[in-house]
Amino acid sequence: MTTKRPLSVPRRQIIRGLLAAGAFGATSRLWVGCTPTPTPETSSGSPAASGSASPTKEVVMGFIYVGPKDDYGWNQAHFEGKEGVAKLPGVKTVEQASVPETNEVQEAMLNMINQDKATVVFPTSFGYFDPHILKVAPGNPNVQFFHAGGLYVEGKHPKNVGSYFAYIDEAQYVAGIVAAHMAKNGKLGFIAAKPIPQVVRNINSYTLGARTVNPKATTQVVFTGDWSLPVKEAEAANSMADQGIEVITCHVDSPKVIMETAEKRGIYCTGYHTNQSKLAPKGYLTGAEWDWSKIYGEYAKLIQEGKSVTDGGIPHLVRGGYKEGYIKVSDYGPAVTDAAKKDADAAKTKLEAETLIIYKGPLKDNKGKVVIPAGKEFKQKDTELEKMDWLVEGVLGTVKS
């Protein structure tokens, strides 16, 4: 399915010359995130607005992926989101896959803007934000750039740049509940790419969910060092199976190898990004999934109405979870018990109603330090959680910068 649209040689040469000449603004340093039924709705942190006229203006939306569109992971989730928004009237989409986090993504963005006439661009990978989006955006003030996970800072970043993300750690929390029910010895495993806050948050939420079922449950974490390292991922999964870990999950670009390895080793797994049940028909329990088409549909509606992130008609920061319909969990696999389903469904209901607070004190990290004191709590939209650099009690591993 991977299709990389060719760029003409003259266009590449022109764009590279502009980039080399420093035609775009200076870079600002900031941590950003990595790292699929569109019905616009009004909510805090959502781009949708109520009482608007029916959209009529055509919009060209460009999507850029760091890997293949059929990776059973991060890129496929965004591709599925793109496919959803492409079905809306007045929306035209263009895309390019397997674009590395180098100056090539700047070329891809400029190609979409200059040749495809895209006025909205979604470069979806972790390393696309800084420096690449931050370099291209100032020179294209009439184009809106939206990044999945970037933490926009007013007064520091270009006004035509926005950030969107979903609280998928809510789904990881639910998956952790299922995992703890199925792991008789309480041993869980988490294979992760990099210890950035969004990854750390997923590890912590998974563990906190598990420990509501089994307070002694542990999560062994292994950081591979990059988003797509299939050999290291397989080695980590095999090592966990050798250690007696009974359920493994992950936060890497493509969980494919990890799910397949778990199935071969006869242990359970919970997925990430998209539904991977086909890869592990016996051992797949559930998984944390994005619904990007919901967010993309909301953006399309507002842009068709003439609104923009530059003039404040669209929020610079868009966030949401179960309540906003931005995430979901995979259907339960055949091995999942009724008790696990009951507890997981109850947690989902509370998260949708925002009556379940995942991060509330007293809470200790895995070194025994109190990170959230008694009486203190952080709700999902609190940006303090987007700076997370500690692992909760029960996680076996360390965060290394």
N, C-alpha and C positions, 0 to 999 in steps of 0.2 A: 504493500500500500504506500510505501514511502515514495513521495514524488517531490523532487527538488526542481523548481522552475529555473530554467537556465537564464542567466543574465547575459546580455549582449556584451561583447568585449569592449566596444567603445564606452558603454555605460559604466562598466567596472572601472575602466581606466580613468574616466572623468571623475567618478565618485572617489576613487582612491587618491586622485590628485588633490581633490578638495579636502579630504580627511588629512592627508599628509601636510597640507598647507595650514592646518589649524583653522578651518573655516567655521568651526562651531565653538560654543562657549566652553568655559573652563569647567572642570569636574569638581563635584562636591563628594566627600567621602561619607558614606552612611551604610550601616548594615541593612540588607534587604533579604526578603525571603526567596526560596529556591528559584530544590527543590527542589459525570456529565449528564427544559420543558418550560419554556420561557413564558411566564405570566407575570408581568410587572405588578409589583405591589408596593405599598407605602410602609416603610419601617425605618426605625432609627438606624442609620448606617447603611441604608439601602439607597441606590441611585434613583429608584422609582418615585414618582410624585403623583398625587391624586388630582382629579379634576382637570386633567389636560385634554386637549383636543386629540382626535384620532390622528396618528402619525401618517404623513403623506410624503414627506421628503425622502428621496432615495439616499442611502448611505452606503459607502464602500468601506468595508472593515477588513483590515489585514491581520493575519495571524502568523506568528513565527514560532517554531518549535525547535528545541535543541536536539531532539532525537527523532526517530521514526514515528509515524502516526499510529502504528499498530504494535506498540511496545507493551501493551497490557499495563500501562502505567501513566505517569505524569503527562506525557505527550499525547497519548491516546485519549486521556480524559479531556484535554483541551480541544482535541480534534472533534470529539463527540459533542462538546459544547459549541464548537463552530458549526457543526452540522445542524444542530438544533436551531441556532439563530439564523442560519441560511434559509430556513424554511419560512421565515417571516416575510410578509409583503414589503417591498421597497428596500430590501437588504441584499447587497451583493458582497460576497466574501472572496478574498484571495488568500493564499497561504504558501508557506515555504517550510519544509521540514529539514531536519538534520543540519541546522545552522549552528556552528560552534559559538562559544562565548568570546568571540574575538571581533576584530573590525569587520568581519564578514556580516555580522548582524546589522552593523550600520549600513552596509551596502544593501542588505535585504530591505531594511526600512526605507531607505531612499529610493530604491527601485519601486517599491509599492506606492510610494507617494508620487514619484515623477512619472512612472509609466502606467500604473494601474489606477492612479488618481484617488488613492485611499486617503480619506480625511480622518480616519480613526485607525490606530495601530495597536495591536496587542502582542508585544514581544514577551513571551511567557516564562522564560527561564531565569533562574537565580542571578546569573552573572550578566544578564542583559541590561540591568538597571544602571549600575555604576561601573564603568563610565559611559556606556554606549547610548542609552536613552538620554542621559543627561547631556551628552554632546550633541546629539541630533535635534533634540526638541527646540532649543533656542533659535536655530536657523529655520525652523518650520512652525512659526507661531499659529498658523491656521489649521494645523493638524493636532489632534488630541492623542496623547500617548498614555496607555494604561498598562501598568505592570502588575503581575500577580505576586503580591507580597511586599513590594517596596514600601517603606515607611516614609511617606511624603512629609517634608518639613516646610511649613510656610515661611516664606522669606529667604529660604535657602535653595529650594528647587524651582525649576521653571513652572510658571503658572499653568502651562498646557500639559502638565504631567499629573496623572492620578494613580492611585493604588487600590487594588481590590484583592480580597482574600476571604476565605471561609474558615470558620472555626471547626476544622476537621478533627481537632482533638476531642470534640464532643463525641464524634463517632468512634474515635479510638478508645475513649472512656467506656463506651458501650461494648466494644469488641473485647476490651479487657475483662469485663464482667463475664462474657461468654467463655473467654479463655480460661479464667480461674475456675469456672464450673467444670471444665473439661480436663484440666491438669490435676490429676489426683495427687501428685507430689508437690504441687504449687510452684513448679519451675517453668518460667516463661523466658522466651528469648526475643531480643529486638535487634535487628541488623539495620544500621543506619549509615548514611553517607557522611555527613559532616555535623559537628555539634553546634549548629547555628540555633538561635532561639526557637524557631518554629519546629525544628526536629526535636529538640530537647522537650518542648511542650508536649509533643505527641508521646514521647517516651513516658513522661511523667503522668499524663492523663490516662494512658493505657494501664500503668501500674496502679494509680489511685482507684481506677475502676475495678481492677482485679482484687485489690485489697479490701474492697467493700464486701466481697464474697469470702475471701480467705486472707485475714490480716497478716498471715505469715508468708504470703506469696512473694516471690522475688522475680525480678526481670534482669536477666543477664544482657548487657548491651555491648555490641561490638560496632565500632566506627570503622568503615572501610577506607575513608579518606576522599571519596569522590562519588558523584551521582550515579555513575554506571561503570561498575567493575565486576562483571559477571563471575570471573574466576574467584575473586576474593569473597563475593557473596555466597557462592557455592561452598567454599571452604568454611566460611563462618557457619553456614547452616549445618554442614556435616559435623563440625566440631560441637555445635550445640546438641545435636542428636546423640553424639558420643557421650556427652556429659549428662544425659538423661533428661534434658529439657523436653517437655511434652507438647508445648505450643510455641510456634515462632511467628513473628510478624516483622514488619520492616518499614523504613522510610528511605527508599532509593528511587531512582527514576523509573525503573522497570522491575517489579517484583517477580517477574516470570521465572527466573532461575531459582529463586528462593522457594516459591510455591512448588515448583516441580521437584526440587530436592527434598522438601519436606514430605511430599507424597511418596517418593521413592524410599525414604527412610521410615515410613510408616508412622509419622507424627503429625499432629494437627497444625494448621496454620490459619491465620487471619490475614486478609489482604489489605491493599492500600491503593488509592487512586481510582481504580475501576474494579469491576467484578472479575475475579480470577478463578471462579469456581470450575471452569472448564479445564484448568491446569492441574487441579487437585480434587477430582470428583468425590473422593472418599474422605479426605481429611480437611477440606476447606470448611471452616465453621461459619464465618461471615467476613465482612471487610468494611473499612472506612472509605467511602466514595464521595467524590466531588459531584456537584451538578452545576458546571460552569455555564450551561446554556441558560439557566435561570438568570444569572448575573448579566451575561451578554445580551439577553433579551431586554433587560431593563435599561442597559446602556443604549441599545438601538432605539428604543422608544423615545428616550429623552433627546437623543441627538436628532432624530427625525422631527422632533418638535422645535428644533433650533437652539436647544440648550447646550452648554459646554462646561467643561471643568474650569476653563479660563475665566468665564464671567460669573462663576459661582452657582450656575444652574444645576451642576452635577457636583456632588461632594468629591473632595480630593481623596478622602479615605472612605472606602466602602468595605464593610465587614458584616458577616452574618453567619448563622449556624442553622440548627434545626428549625428555629422559629421562622427564619427567612426562607427556608427551603433550599439553602445553598449546599447542603450535604445530605447524605443518607448512608445506611448500612446495607450491605449485600443481603439477599435472602439467606436465611439460615440453612446450613448444610444438613445432610441426612443424619449426621452423628450428634447434632446439638440436642440436648435434653430439654424436656418441657420446663424444668426448673430454671435452666439457663435462659430460655426464651422469655419466661415470665419476668425474671429480674431485669433482663436487658430491655424489654418493652416498657417496664415501669420507669427505668432510667430515661429512656427516650421521651416518654410523656412528660416527665419533669423538666427535662432540658428544653423541650419545645415550649413549655409554659414558663421557662426561666425561673423555676422554683428550686432547681438543683444548682448549687454553686460548687464547682469543682475545686477551686482554690480558695480555701478558707482556713483560718487558724484554729487551733495551733497546728502548724505543719513544719516538720523538720526535713532537712536534706539528708542525703545518705552518709554524711559525716557527723550527724548529730546536732548540727546547728539549726536553730529556729529561724526559718526563712519567712514565715508568716505567723506573727504572734496571735495569741488568743484574742478573739473579738474583732480581728481584721479579716477582710475578705476582698478578693479581686474578682469582679465580674468579667465576663468574656470580652467586653469592649474596652476594658481597662488596658491602655497601651503599656503598662508596666509588665504585662505578661508577654509582650513582644520583645522584651529585653532579657528573657529568662536565660540564666547561665548556670543553673544548679539542677541537680538530680534529686528526686525525692527519696525518702527512706524506702528501702525495698529494692532500689535499682543497684545492681552490681556493676560498677564501671565508673569512669571519670569523664568529665568534660575537659577537653584539651583544646586550647586556642591555636 
